[in-house]
Each structure stands twice: as structure tokens, then as C-alpha cells.
């Protein structure tokens, strides 16, 4: 079995593959400072609840955008599984041709998303990940990673309104029934939901015009379903895209692979 883990700034997504099948997956809060022992206990509880024997796990692949956790992440796979994890970092085989100015700057999560999307859909593609930041990644038909766009995430914008505007409440993001809000909460929901939807449609349109083609647009991340319900330029929602990408990267780097 293969254990995969994507460590993001806000959430960590974990998955367990039994061959081709994703047999279990979890989403937890990322804690920026955890020891290997704390992670070991957490993984042990999650796997025990699924009835999974840790001895059955023979591979592990991890992507992380939280550098201060990387040492503990590498150590915990040795403690729990007795194996060294494959960390998605420069030098790992992905099949991507990185055409951006500094390939080392590209987040590991963005790399594995691109690998998964190419395998499943081919190119050209625009990938949108609604995470702590909202990222757009641009892939050509030749599997070239051209670059992308980064804007503050929806939750960051929500929190900023609450923290910086004394009279505005904290609001849970959801789709309002109409654009014109009749109270402060609906005003904020409308601005966030329809504002980000138009941002998505606008950036996708500009990127498509710059590429001179009509790329397929794939959305992932916690807010993907909400945004896909109002944005016009999202073609596919795949909440498991990153886990699929981690599995694909692991397979490309298995001993004996070419």
C-alpha cells in the first residue's frame, strides 16, 4: 500500500492507496511545529481507525510547503512505516518541463497537481487550487509548466475583513441567493463569492487569450465546489487531484521506472 501526504499552509491532506484504489483519505489542520512523535501518534490513530496494518504500507510520497515540518515528516515515516518517504522536491522525476524563470520556486503541491491533471486530462490546462492562497497554474499541450498566478485565498480575505473592519462580522463563505445583499453578512458573502468567481473567469479568460487556445480548467481545494457553482470558466472539480498527483509522482520514481 502507498501512503501519500500533502502538507499545505492551512490543511494537510492524507491518503492511502491500495493499488489503483484510494481506500481512505483524511483532511486535518496543519500545525507548523509538530515533532515526529506527535505525527507518529496522529498517523497511528488514523490508520488504526481504518483497520490498516502499518506493515502493509510499503511506500510513501510527501509534498510540503511548510519547510519547518519537513524534518519531522521524513522522520515519522521511518518511525511508523520503517521506510524513507519520497519528498517532492527538485531532482524528483515528474515528467513536467518547467519553463518558468526559477523552477525551484514552484510549490510541491502545484507540481503534483499538474502531474495528476496531465495524466488524467492531457493539456492544455489551467489548474486552480483554492487553498490558503488561490493559485492558477498553466500547462501546455506538451506538458510544459509555463507559470501561473497567485492571489490571496478566499478565507484570507474573509479573515482580513473581520480583523481590519471593526463593525464587520466573521462570515462563513457560501453562495448567497442573489448578488444584492440585504444585510452585512450577505453583503460580504456576495462580495467574496461573486467577486472571486469573476476574478476566476477574468484570469482564465486572459490566460486563454495569452495562450491562444481554450485550455480545460480544473479546480481543486476546499472552496472549489462553491466557486464552480458560480464561476463560468471552471470545467472540472477534482478535490482529490493532489493525492492523485502524489501517487503518480511516486510511480514515476519507483525503482526500475524510466
N, C-alpha and C positions, 0 to 999 in steps of 0.2 A: 504494500500500500504506500501511497505517496501523500505526505503531509505538506501543505502549502500555506504560506502566511504573507499577507500584505500589511505592512505597518505604516499607516498614514498618520497625519498630524492630529486628527481627531479620533479616528476609529481604526481598529485593527480587524481585518477580516481573515478568518482561518478556514481552511477546507481540507477534507480528507477524500482522496481519490482511491477507489478500488478498481484498478484497471481504467477503463474509459468512464466509469460512473462516478459522479460526485456523490458520495454516500452520506456526507454530513458537512455542514458549514455553520460558522458562528460569526457574530459581529459584536465586538466589545470596545469599550473606551480605551484609547491609548493613554497610558501613563508614561510620561517621558523618562522617569527614573525608576526602573524596576531592576531588581537583582535577578540573577539566573535562578536562584532558589524560589523567588516569588513566581517567576514564569513557569518553573517546573511544577509547582503546586497547581497553578491555573490550568496548564495543559493536562495534568493528570486527572483533574476533576472533569474537564470537558470530555476527554476520551473515555473515562470510566462511565460517564452517563450514557455514552453511545455503545457501551459494551465492547470497546475496541482494546485489544491486547497491544500494548506498545511494541512488543516484539514483532508484530506483524508489519510494522512500518519500516520500510527499507530505504526510503528516500525522502528528502526534504528540500524544498526550494523557498527562499525568502526574498521579498523585496521590501526595502525600508527607506523612508525619507526622514527618519529620526536617528541621526548618526550616534547619539549618546546611548541608544539601546542596542546597537549592533553587536558589541562585545558580548552582552548578556544573551542576545538571541543566538549567537553562534555557540555559546557555552551550553545553553539549555537543550539544544538538540543532541549534544553529546551526553548530557545527564539523563535525558528521558529516553532517547531512541538509541543511543550508542553509535550515532553516525554524525558525520560532518555535513552541515547544510550547504547547499549551493546558494550563495548570495548573488543576487542580480547586481552586477557591477561591471565596470569596464574590463574587457577581456573575455566576458562570457558570451558564448555564441547565441545569437538571436535571429540571424537571417536578415536583419534590418540594415539598410545602408543609411547611415546618419549624415545628412547633408547640411546640418546646422553648423554655426560657427564654432561652437565648443561642445562636442558630443558628451563630455563628462558632466556638463551642467544638466543634462536631461534626467529627470527623476526616474527611478527604477520602476515606479508604478506606471508611468507613461510609456516606458519601453514595453512592459509586459502587456499592457492594453493593446498596443499596436501589434504585437506579435499575435495575440489572440484574434484580433479583428481581421488581420490579413489572412490567417489560416481559415477563418470561417466565411469571410465575405470577399476577399480579394480587394484590390484597390481600383480607383482612388477612393480615399476615405477622409472624413473628418470625425474625430473622436472627441466627445465632450464628457468630461468627468466632473460631476457636481459634488465636489468634496469641500474641504476647508477653503481651498481656492477652486474656482471653476476654470478648468484648463481645456483648451482646444488643441488637438494635435492633427497635423496634416500629413497624409500619406499618399504617395503617387501610385499609379498602376504598376510601377516597377519595384514596389516595396521600399521606396526611398522616404525617409523621415525628413520632411522639409523644415519643420519647426512648428510654431504654434502661437497661441495667445493665452495669457493668464490674466484673470480678473478676480477681485475679491469674491469669495463664496457667498451664497445667499445667507447662510447662518451668521457669517461675519457681519454682513450688512445689517441684519436684524439686531444683533448684539450692539453694534455701533449706535444705532438709533436709540436704543434703550439707555445706553451708558452716557451718551452725549446730549440727549434731549430730555430734560428733567420731567416734562409732562407727558412724555410718550411711554406707553406700556410695552413690556416684552410680549411679543406675538409669536404664536406657533404658525409656521408657514403652511398655508393650504390654499386651495383655489377658491376665490370668492365667487359669488353668484353673478356679480356684474362688476364692471370697471369702476363705476362711480360709487365710492364708499359712503355710507350714511353715518358712520361713526369712526372714531380714531383707529380702532382695531382693523376695520375693513379698509380704511384708507391705506394703512400700512400693508395689509395683505395684498391689496390690489397693486400697490406700487412695486412690491417685491416680486409678485408672481408675473404680472403682465410686463413690468419693467425688464425683468430678466428674460422673459420669453422674447420680447422684441430685441433685446441685446443678442440673444442666441440667433434669432433669424437674421439680424443685421450682419453679425460677424460671419455666419455661414455664407450668406449671400456675397459678401465682399471677398471671402476666401475663394469661393467657387469662381467668381469673376476673375480673380488673380490667377487661378489655375487654368482657366479657360475650359472648364469641364463641369459636370454635375456629379460631384462625389456623393457617395452614400454617407449619411450622417448617423452615427451610433452614439447613444448616450448611456452612461453608467453612473454609479454613485448614488448617495442617499436621496437626492432630490430629483433623480432622473424621471421617475414616473409622473411626479407633479408637473415638471416642466414640459414633458412630452404631451401632456393633456392640453396645453395652451400654445406651445411653440409650433410653428408650421413647418419647420425645416428639419425636424428630427424624424428619421425613418425607422430606427430600431432602438429599443431599450433592452439592454442586457446587464442586469445587476451583477452577474457572475463573471463579467468579462475579465477582470483582473485574475481571478482564480484560474480561469481557462488559460490565460497567458502564462502564469507561473508553471502550470503543467506542461505547456508547450515548450517553454524555455528549458525546463528540466529534461525533457525528452531530447532536445537538440544537443544537450551537453552530457547525455549518458555515455558511459564508456563504450567505445566502439561505434558511436554515431559519427556521421560525416557532415 
